[in-house]
C-alpha cells in the first residue's frame, strides 16, 4: 500500500479527521503503520478514544479501498496528500488541513497567490456584477480565484475568472461523483479543462449535507491569503467562511451593500468589525506587495479592442437595441456559459454594457 492509498483509507475511516490523524502520525510516523496498529496501541495516543481506536483498527470493515481507487480512476481524478508539492501551501498551515484532496484538473505553483470569493446564493444584481468584475480583474492580474461552486456569488466569481482567461479553483462540499449543484456541471468541466481545478476532501460517493459545506468553506479560506465577501446575510455560510478565515489569520475584505438589503447585513457588519471595505480590485491588490516580487496592478489590464473569434460572434449577435442574454445566446449559437463569460469580457473592454434584467447593449 502506498502512502497516498493509506491516506485515502484513513480519510474514509469514521471518527478520525485531520486533527486526530496528525496526533497519530506524531506517534506512528507513517499512515501505513497507523492502519496496521491494534486498537490498544491506537488508544494510547492522546485524543484517540476507544471508539476511534476500534474504528481505525477495523478500517477494512468500513472502507473498501480497492473500490474507491477504481472510482477515482474511472472518473479521471487523482488524489494528493499534504506532503505532495501540488498540495496548496497555505492550506497546510491551518489547524485541520484535509487528509487528502481529490483533484480534477491541475493545481499549479501560480495558485499559491490566491484569494477566496464568497457570498450569498441569492445575490442582488449589484452583487453579482461586483463579484464578476472584481474576480475578472483579480484573475487577470495574476491571482487565482477560490470559491465553492455554489449558486449565486460563487458562480459569478468562477465565471469572472474564466472570462479573464485566469485561473480558478472550485472547492466542492461533496464527492466528485455528486457534483452540487448539478446546474454547474458545465462550469465545473470548463474549470477543470485547463483553467484550474475542481477539488474536494470527500470520498467519491459522498453526498452533500449540512456538515460538508462548512468543511468545504475552511478549504476556500485556508488556501487563500485573503477572503472577499461580496454579499452575505446574518448566519450565512459566507459569514462562517469569513470567521474561519479570520481564525486562520487571513485578510478579510467586504463589499458594502445597501443598508436596507437583508442579504447585505452580514457583509456590512464585517466592515464594522474591521474587514477592509473594497471599492475596486486595486484595494485588494494594494495589500499584495509582500506576496509578489512585482506587485500586480490593474494598470496591466488590457484596453486593446482586438477580439477573439468568439468575442466577434457574440458582439455581432447584439442588435442596436437592448438584448436579453437568451436572445444573444440563440443568435450566436454558442453555449450559454460561453456567452455569459464572453459578454463579461466584452464589458471589461467597454464594448457592451449590462443593464438590469440580464440585458445588454452595445456602447458604440
C-alpha positions, -999 to +999 in steps of 0.1 A: +000+000+000+014+034-010+014+064+013-013+081-008-035+050-007-031+048+031-042+084+033-073+077+012-082+048+035-077+069+066-098+098+051-127+073+048-124+060+084-153+072+106-144+093+137-109+101+126-104+135+109-072+156+103-065+167+139-065+131+152-045+119+122-018+145+130-016+131+165-014+096+152+014+105+128+034+120+156+035+086+172+034+061+143+052+083+117+035+067+086-001+062+076+006+026+068+017+019+104-015+035+117-036+012+096-017-019+109-018-008+146-040-026+171-069-008+189-049-010+221-019+007+206-040+034+190-059+042+222-027+051+239-024+082+217-037+114+232-072+123+219-079+088+204-107+073+224-120+037+224-145+043+196-120+060+173-093+034+181-116+005+172-129+023+141-093+027+128-081-008+138-111-023+120-109+000+090-113-027+064-148-034+077-160+002+067-136+011+039-134-006+005-102+009-007-100-011-039-134+001-049-125+038-041-093+036-062-114+023-091-139+051-087-110+076-088-095+061-119-128+058-137-136+095-130-102+106-143-093+123-110-063+119-087-056+123-050-029+144-034-017+145+002-001+172+023+034+161+015+029+165-022+042+196-038+009+202-055-010+205-022-018+242-015+010+256+006-012+279+027-037+250+034-010+230+051-007+257+078-043+256+091-054+237+123-071+209+104-057+206+068-076+180+048-061+145+049-064+142+011-076+163-018-093+147-047-084+168-078-099+171-113-078+195-133-044+210-123-031+229-092+000+249-101+026+270-084+008+301-095-022+291-074-004+298-042-013+335-049-050+331-044-080+349-029-113+334-019-145+349-031-178+340-013-213+353-008-250+346-009-266+321-032-294+346-040-274+378-047-287+412-059-279+422-095-254+447-080-236+420-060-234+396-090-218+422-111-193+431-084-183+395-080-179+390-117-160+422-123-136+420-093-129+383-100-122+392-136-097+419-126-081+399-098-077+368-121-063+389-149-038+405-125-025+370-117-044+359-086-062+325-086-099+327-075-110+301-050-148+297-044-173+270-036-191+263-070-224+272-053-252+292-070-250+330-068-218+347-059-196+316-062-208+310-097-202+347-106-167+346-092-157+315-112-173+330-144-154+362-139-120+344-136-128+323-166-137+354-187-103+369-178-087+336-190-073+334-155-073+305-130-100+295-106-104+266-081-138+252-073-140+235-039-169+211-036-188+201-005-194+166-018-176+138-036-167+142-073-195+117-082-221+140-067-214+175-081-236+201-065-255+220-077-259+199-109-267+230-129-230+240-125-217+208-142-208+227-174-190+253-153-170+227-134-160+210-166-147+242-180-127+250-149-111+216-149-103+217-186-072+238-184-084+268-163-079+255-128-092+226-108-123+211-091-112+198-057-128+181-026-116+163+005-146+139+004-146+104-009-160+099-044-196+089-035-201+114-006-233+133-009-236+170+002-252+178+035-252+204+062-219+192+077-199+190+044-204+226+034-188+242+065-159+218+060-157+229+024-156+265+034-124+261+055-106+250+024-117+281+005-105+303+033-074+282+041-060+281+006-061+319+001-042+348+015-075+366+020-112+363+016-136+387-002-172+386+010-194+402-017-229+400-001-239+379+029-268+379+054-266+371+091-259+334+098-249+327+062-224+302+050-203+331+037-200+346+072-190+312+086-162+312+060-152+347+070-149+336+106-128+306+096-106+329+075-102+353+105-093+323+127-067+312+102-051+347+101-063+356+067-072+391+055-109+398+053-124+421+026-160+430+021-180+450-005-205+473+011-242+467+003-274+487+007-283+491+044-319+481+036-309+449+019-312+419+044-288+399+023-261+426+028-264+429+066-237+403+073-211+417+049-218+453+061-213+440+097-179+426+087-168+461+077-180+475+110-159+448+127-127+457+108-129+440+074-114+462+047-140+479+026-135+472-011-145+496-038-123+482-065-099+453-072-070+477-066-079+479-029-071+442-026-040+443-049-026+471-027-022+445+000-003+421-021+032+437-021+046+411+004+035+382-018+047+393-052+082+404-063+063+426-088+031+438-072+001+432-096-019+462-106-049+470-127-028+492-149-018+460-167-054+453-177-057+452-215-075+480-231-070+466-266-100+460-287-085+431-306-112+405-303-112+367-304-134+348-328-159+341-300-160+377-289-167+388-325-195+362-327-212+374-295-208+411-304-223+405-338-253+388-321-262+421-304-286+444-322-287+482-317-315+478-292-314+461-257-307+424-260-316+398-235-289+372-228-312+344-240-316+361-274-279+367-277-273+330-270-298+320-296-284+342-323-248+333-316-255+296-314-229+293-287-233+275-252-249+298-226-219+296-203-196+307-231-219+336-240-220+348-204-182+348-199-177+364-233-202+392-225-183+399-193-150+401-213-166+425-238-179+446-209-144+448-194-133+461-228-160+487-228-177+473-259-210+463-242-229+474-211-251+453-189-285+465-179-308+451-152-327+420-161-297+403-179-300+427-209-270+441-228-264+470-252-235+480-274-216+510-262-207+523-296 
